[in-house]
Amino acid sequence: MTTIIARISQLLQAMENCERNNNTKWLSIWSDELYRIEREVLPRGSGFDLGTQIAKDECRKNRIVLNTSFHHMDEHGSYDGWSSHHVIVTPAFDGIYIKVDGANRRQIKDYIGEMFHHVLAQPYVKPEAGEKDA
């Protein structure tokens, strides 16, 4: 079983190999799949109103960096500001380790870490052949 975070890592490595070998056809294919994961799989909405982006330039073989923002609400249900976060994912003996940086407004970093762990540890399901992007 390949997890979502493992698939992201595989795709980043494949893209790096394609860039090194000037293989534009497969670079495009891998880039499209990575973009689909950003758009359809990573946290979006429910506070993560700007979605999540993979920080490709900051990723390494042993570290994936995801950028996200959280739209906070006050006790009355009104939006009252944003906080920006880097979600840094590294391998661990028991799966993955997640570190969330940025402001810890209302203890949001724990929530962000839990949300990302839940999503990234899920099995990766490849789209069916011929399935169209929405």
Phi, psi and omega in degrees: 000128175262130177275168179298316180294324177295321179294321176300315179299316178300316181295318178298319178294317179298319179295319178298317178297318180295318178298317181297326183259008179055042179262085186290330180297306182286331175301318179295318180297313181293321178297318179297319180294319179296318178297321178298320178296315177303314188282325190248343188244314183291155183309133180206133182082178180052047181103327177270056192292342177260006180075197182225138178240143175277122181277078187306321182290341181261352182279148177226175180301329184248019182199130174245132180244127179242138178253134178211167174227152178238133181264108186277151174239150176272183183293348179262000180086013177262143176294137182223031173130174184238156165227141180257145185217145166259130175253112186254120185246126178231155179289151176220162181301328182255022179133253180225154174246133181239128174242133179245123176258179181101179182296142180258048181301123181054036178058033186291334183298324177297316179298315180299314178302316179296316181298314181292321178299316179302313182291311188290334181275354179290153174295141177279130177246115180287138179298149178296147177301132179086356179292130182269144172287144180282000000 
